């Protein structure tokens, strides 16, 4: 009897010990796991400094492979910031191509914040350079919905291989015979002027074409959207009546210019006679040097451009806008007709860009913007539009600029619709 009790007590004690050990081990695992998780989050936030307002947007800068994966993840998840604050369909979509000029980007965002009815906008920022500073600037926007997308074939992500600059690529100015002797990668494919590709030159056209595809085909929040998308760049500045003027142009197009393919809310003229031209519009054929700023494109026009994808991607000009002018009236048989604001609602602030990297003075630009706004203030918010001129709608041939002779660029460009 005593032996049986002793045996039962031993089994009970062993059971208690087993439970205690299990509890201790589980508690330790949970504590360690929680500490590790906190450490990981802390490391991401401290090292990257750009965790968005939505936790699905965290960028890892430790290696190129991690940064590339972050880009693909962000493009897949498509976090729309401020969506809960501004529900419903956007009334205007603005698509901003961003490189790495944060001071100019701040100016643009400042202008957007002052725009009438901005709460009804969806801002899409398309980046080909990712940094803590730029993400912090964009994710600080609180006045409307914001989506960031990221060009996944940038020179930042591919610094030493195509589509970046492979060290085995031919130097720009080497002759074709010499290139073949040295065996550099693209020896057989110089441009029309005998020059070989430069990655930083080709990136802008790549980014623009990829962005056009991605916005109309892959941005989930735009599924079913039937309006225009207005394309801007980081060195643009919009006037306070931008949306008001856009709505007037839409109504004018419905009643008086139904064959207008595109809208141009900006031009490269000064604001000297802004008040006199404030309510004036004109029509003409689309031209690169006049209508590439504040350009509004519908999905119908997007489909026209997609029908010319191979022509766009193989035309030897590194400029997307000159390439577009070439398509208008060639591949697109009927030249593109544009309705143009004569008093520009978009200012160009960039004194630095693709070809000028030094002596950038954004503080001077800011002062110039203030002076332009002062000149324009009496002409803002016109009640209606008047057609002042009807220009010819015809193909405008030009001498191509080259820089786009490499077949690798052609293939990648054509594949965007398949590899988004």
N, C-alpha and C positions, 0 to 999 in steps of 0.2 A: 504493500500500500504506500509506504513512505517512498519507495523507489519510483512508483508511478507518479506521485506528486512532484518529485524532484525532476523527473523527465519532462513533465508538463511545464514546470517553471523555466527550465532551460530553453525549451522551444519558444515559450512566450518571450523570454529575454532576447533570444536570437531574432525573433520577429521585430521587437521594438528597436533593436540595434540596426536592423536592416532598414526600417522606415526612417530612422534618424539619419543614417548615412545617405539614403536616397534624397531626403529633404535638403541636407547640407550640399550635396553635389548639384542638385537642381538649382538651388539658390545661387551657388557660385557661378554656374553657367549663365543664369539670367543676368547677374551683376556684370560679369565679364562681357556678355553680349551687348548689354545696354551701354557699358562704357566704350566698347569698340564702336558701336553705332554712333554715339555722341562724338567720339574722336574723329570718325570718318566725316560726319557732317561738318564738324568744326574745321577739319582740314580743308574740305571743299570750299567753305565760305571764306576762310582766312586766305587760302592760297589763290582762290579765284576771285573772291570779292564780288561775285555777280550772280548770286542766287536770285532768281526772279521772284516776283510776287506769287508765282505759282511754282510749287515744289517740283514740277516735272521739267523745269528748265535749269539744270545745273551743268556748268561746263567744267571739264577737267582739262587742265593745261599741262599736266605732268609729261605727256608725250604726244607726238603727232597722231599716233593711232588712237589715243584716248580722246583727243580733241576732235578727230574725224568722226569717231563714234558718237560724241556729244552732238555734232552737227546733224547726223542722220537721225538721232533720237529726237532732237528738237523739231526737225522737219516732219517727222512722223506724228509726233504728239500734238503739235500746233497749238500751244497754249495761247489762248486769247485773254490778255490782261484786261481787267476792268469790265469783263463781260457781265458780271452780276450787277454792276453799277449802271450799265447802259444796255439793258436788254433790247431785243428786237432786231430787225434787219437794218443794216446800215443804209443811209440815204446817199452816201458818197463814199467811194473807196479811193484812197490815195496810196500809191505804191512808190516808195522812196528807195532809190538805189544808193547804198551807203558803202563807202570805202573806209578811209581812216583820217577824216578831218573833223575831229570832235568839236572844235570851236564853231565851224560852219553848221554842223548838225544842231548845236545848241541854238543858233540863230533861227534855223528853220523851225524848230520846235517852239521857240518863243513866238514866232509868227502864227503857228497853228493854234496855240493857246488863245490868241487874240482874235481868231477868226470867228465870225458869226455862226452860230448853230454847230459848233465843232463837236458837241456831244453826240451828234448824229453820224459822225464819221467813223469809218474803220481805217486806221493807219496800218499799212503793211510795210515794214522796214526789211529790205532785202540786203543782206550783208555779204561782202566777199572778204571781210577782215573781222576777226573776232577779238575783242579785248574787254578787259574789265571795265575800262572807262566808258566805252561806247555802250555796253550793255547797261551800265548804271544810268547813263543819260536817258536811254530809251525806256527803261523800266521805271523811271521816275515819272513818266507821264500818267496823269490821273484824270484828264479831262475828256477822254474818249476811249473806245476800244483800240487795242494795239496787238498786232501779231508780228512776230519776228520770224523771218525765214533766212536760210543760210545757203549761199552758193557752195555746193559740195566739191567743186573742182577748182578751187582757188589756188593761187601761188603760195598762199600761207600754208595750206594743207599739203601741197606738193612742191616744196621748195627746191628739190634737186632731181626731180623727174617730171616728165610731161604729165599734166599741162603746165607745170612750172618749168623752170629753166634747167634742163638736164645738162650737166657738165660735158656730156658727150655731144651736145648739139653743136651745129656749125656756128661760128661767130657771125654776127650780122653782115659784115662787109667783106667777107672772104669771097673770092671768085668761085664759080661752080666747079671749074677744073681743079682748083686747089682744094676745094672741099672734098671732091671725090678722091683725091690723092691721100688726104688725111683720114678719110673713112668716117667722118663725123655723121651722126645719125640721119640727118635730113638733107644730105648733100644733093639729092635729086630734086629737091622741092623748094627752091628760092621763090620769092614773089615776082611780080611782073617787072620789077626794076632790079632784079638780081640780088636782093637782100634776103637774109634768113630771119626767121621769126624771133621776136623778143616777147617773152612770156608776159611781162607787165603791160605790153602794148595790146596783146590779143585778149587779155582778161575781160576788159570792159564789154566787148562785143559778145563774148561767151556769156557773161553774167546777164546781159540784157535779154538775150534770147532764152536762156534758161528760166529767167524770172518771168518772162511772158508766158511760157509754157506752164510753169508751176502755179502762177496766180490763177489762170483760167481753168486749169485741169486738175490741180491737186489741192488747192486751199479749200478745206471742207466747209468753212463758214460761208463761202461764196457759192455753194451749190444752190442753184435756183435764183441767184442774183441776176437781174436783167438790165442793170444800169451800166454806166461807163466806169472804167477805171482810169484815173488820172495819174500819169507817170511823172514823177519829180526826181530830183537828185539832191544830195545832201547840201549842196551849195545854192539851193533855191530859197526864196523867202516869199510867202504868199501874203497878199493884201487882205485886210479885214473883210472885204465884201466878196471874197473868192467864191464862196458857196452861193451867195445871192446871184452873182454874175453867171455862174455855172447853170443855175436853174433858169435864168433868162435865156441862155443859149440853148438849153434843151427845148424850151417852149418855142423859140424862134425856129429851130431846126424842124420841129413838127409841123409848123405852119408855113414856113417860107423856104426851107432848104432840106427837103426830105431826101435828096440825093447826096447830102453831105456825109462823108464817111467818118470823119474825125472832127474833134474840136481842138482848138489851140487857145488855151487861156493865157498863154504867155507869148512874148516876143522879145527880141533883143534891142528894141528901141528904148530911148530914154523916156523919163516921165515928164519931160519939159512941157508938153502940151496935153497933159493927162486929162484935165477938166474938159477941154474942148473935144477930146476923143473918147471920153468915158463911156458913152453909150453906143459907140460905133463898132460895127463888125464888118468884115469883108469875107468874100469867098475866093478861093484860088486852088490851084493844084498844090499838093503837099511838097514842101521844099525843106531840105535838111537845115539850111542856115537860118530859116525863118520860123519853123513850126515845131522844133524839137523840144520845147520847154512848156511844161504844163499841158502835155498832149493827152487827150482823152480818147480811149479806144474802147469800142464795144466788143462783145463776144463775136458778133458777126464779122467785124473787121479782123479780129484775131484768127478766125477760120480762113479768111482770105490769105492772110500771111502764112498760115500753116500749109496752105496749098503750094506755097513757094519756098518751103523749108530748104530744099536742096539748093535752090538758087541763092537764098540768103547765106547758106553755110559754105558755099564754094566761091562766092564773089570776092575777088581779091581787093578788099578794102577793110581795114581793121576798125572802121567806124560803123556802128550799127545804124546811125541815121543816114549816112551817105548810101549805105547798102539798101536801106528802106526806100530812099529816093530812086535808086536804080530799079527796084522791083516795080515801082509805081509806073505803069504804062508799058512794062515789058512782060514779066511773068504775070502780074496783075494787069490784065489787058486794058481795063478802063482805069485811067489814072485816078489816084486817090484825091478826093475833093475834101477840103478842110474849111471849116467855119472859124474865123480868126478874130480874137479880141484885139482891137487896134490900140487900146490902152491896156497894156499888159497887167494882168493880175498876179504875175509871178516875176520877182526880181532875181537876177543872177548875182550872187554875192561872191562867188569864188574868184579870187585873184591868184589862186594856185590850183593846179590840176595835174592832168596826165603829163604834160610837157614842162611844167614849171613847179619846182619843188622848194625853191628857196625864196626868201624875202616875203613870206606870207604875213599879212597884217590884218587879221580878223578884227582888231579893234578899230582900224580905219574903215573897214567894211561896215561895221556896226554904225558908225557915224554917218556914212553915206546912206544907209538904209533909213535912218531917222530923217535925214534931209529929204529923201524921196517920198517918205510917208507924209511929210509936211506939205510938199507940193501937190500930192494926190488927194489929200483929205477932202477937199471941196467937191471932188468928182466921184466919190465913192457912192455905192448903192443907187445907181440910176433906176428910174421906174420902168423903163422899157429899152429895147434895142432898136437901132436904125441901121439898115444896110447902106454903107457908104460907097462900096465898090465891088464890082464883080470881075474878078481876074480870070485869065485863061486857065483851063484845067488840062494840062498836057504833060507829056513826059519831058523831064529836063535832064538831058544827058550831061554827064560830067566826067572828068578824068579821075579814074579810081586812084586811091591813095596807096594801094599795096599793103604790105604787112600781114597778109592773110593767104600766103601761098602754100603753107604746109598742109599736107593731106591729113595729118593727125588732127589738126584743128577742124577740118571739114568733117571728118568722121565723128569726132566727139560732139560737135555742134548738131549734127543730124541725129545723134542718138539721144538727145535730151528728152524727146517725147517718149522714149522707151526706158530711160534710166533715171527717172526723177526720184 
